[in-house]
Amino acid sequence: MQQWHLLFKTRNLAEASILQGMLEENEIPVQVLNKLDSSYLNFGDIEIYVPVHFKELAKQLVDRALLN
């Protein structure tokens, strides 16, 4: 069984989708868990997970993407 690391949390679905695409483009497996409440979007988060052995590379890519 693969261990997953919580890389990023957001409430912005567009931001989560962009980060997911960027990570997949760099051949990093991604799991997105949408915990946003369907009625009230200010409750909950969208969580992005990557395998533990990719966490350092994924963190560097996300940090670089968020600076732009």
C-alpha positions in Angstrom: 0.0 0.0 0.0 1.3 3.4 -1.0 1.7 6.1 1.7 0.3 9.5 0.8 1.4 12.9 2.1 -1.0 16.0 2.4 0.8 18.5 0.2 -1.7 21.4 0.0 -5.1 22.6 1.1 -7.2 25.2 -0.5 -10.9 26.3 -0.9 -10.4 27.3 -4.5 -11.3 24.5 -6.9 -9.5 26.3 -9.8 -6.3 26.5 -7.8 -6.5 22.8 -6.9 -7.1 21.8 -10.5 -4.1 23.9 -11.7 -1.8 22.4 -9.1 -3.1 18.9 -9.9 -2.4 19.4 -13.6 1.1 20.8 -13.0 2.0 17.9 -10.7 0.7 15.3 -13.2 2.6 17.1 -16.0 5.7 16.4 -14.0 4.7 12.7 -13.7 3.8 12.9 -10.0 0.8 10.9 -9.0 -1.9 13.0 -7.3 -5.0 12.4 -5.3 -7.5 15.2 -4.8 -9.9 15.0 -1.9 -12.7 17.5 -2.1 -14.1 18.1 1.4 -16.0 21.3 0.6 -19.5 21.4 1.8 -21.9 21.2 -1.2 -24.2 23.8 0.2 -21.9 26.3 2.0 -18.5 26.6 0.2 -16.9 28.3 3.1 -16.8 25.0 5.0 -14.2 22.4 4.3 -11.1 22.3 2.1 -9.8 20.6 -1.1 -6.8 18.5 -0.2 -4.0 17.5 -2.6 -2.1 14.4 -1.7 1.1 13.0 -3.3 3.1 9.8 -2.6 5.5 10.2 0.3 8.6 9.6 -1.9 7.5 12.5 -4.2 6.8 15.0 -1.4 10.0 17.1 -1.6 9.9 17.4 -5.4 6.1 18.2 -5.3 6.6 20.8 -2.6 9.3 22.6 -4.6 7.1 22.6 -7.7 4.1 23.9 -5.8 6.2 26.6 -4.1 7.6 27.7 -7.4 4.1 27.7 -9.0 2.6 29.8 -6.2 5.3 32.4 -6.5 4.2 33.2 -10.1 
